């Protein structure tokens, strides 16, 4: 089962983490830095178009990203894929497939 899933990881995504920094005036001048480029499966989440959260309509695209699990996957990272920046909104880990994590992301053009 794990080998079957690994074969579907046919896209390259770069995991990025925010690197905080302050200038002399204490302004935030941090930036996103690339942590590692990995293989992943990226699927359009069909629920994203026209979805309403609370009273606000969501206009961005939603993505499901499956990749090998890592300790540093969480809401504090973002993914860079093709011409998209994917903000991680949720991380799902399945106890039956411990090697993989599913990330639910909002996307916007890079």
VENSULCOR-V31877 format. One record per backbone hydrogen bond with DSSP energy under -0.5 kcal/mol. NH is the residue of the N-H (numbers start at 1). CO is the residue of the C=O. If there is no record, write none. Layout:
# VENSULCOR-V31877
nh=NH co=CO
nh=NH co=CO
This chain:
# VENSULCOR-V31877
nh=5 co=1
nh=6 co=2
nh=7 co=3
nh=8 co=5
nh=9 co=6
nh=10 co=8
nh=11 co=40
nh=13 co=11
nh=13 co=38
nh=14 co=80
nh=15 co=13
nh=15 co=36
nh=16 co=78
nh=17 co=33
nh=18 co=76
nh=19 co=31
nh=20 co=18
nh=23 co=27
nh=26 co=23
nh=29 co=21
nh=29 co=27
nh=30 co=21
nh=31 co=19
nh=33 co=17
nh=35 co=15
nh=36 co=15
nh=38 co=13
nh=38 co=36
nh=40 co=11
nh=41 co=66
nh=42 co=40
nh=43 co=64
nh=45 co=62
nh=46 co=44
nh=48 co=45
nh=49 co=46
nh=50 co=58
nh=51 co=48
nh=53 co=56
nh=54 co=52
nh=56 co=53
nh=58 co=51
nh=61 co=107
nh=63 co=105
nh=64 co=43
nh=65 co=63
nh=65 co=103
nh=66 co=41
nh=67 co=101
nh=68 co=39
nh=69 co=99
nh=73 co=70
nh=74 co=72
nh=77 co=74
nh=78 co=16
nh=79 co=86
nh=80 co=14
nh=81 co=79
nh=81 co=84
nh=84 co=81
nh=85 co=108
nh=86 co=79
nh=86 co=84
nh=87 co=85
nh=87 co=106
nh=88 co=77
nh=88 co=86
nh=89 co=104
nh=90 co=104
nh=92 co=102
nh=94 co=100
nh=95 co=93
nh=97 co=94
nh=100 co=97
nh=101 co=67
nh=102 co=92
nh=103 co=65
nh=103 co=101
nh=104 co=90
nh=105 co=63
nh=105 co=103
nh=106 co=87
nh=107 co=61
nh=108 co=85
nh=110 co=83
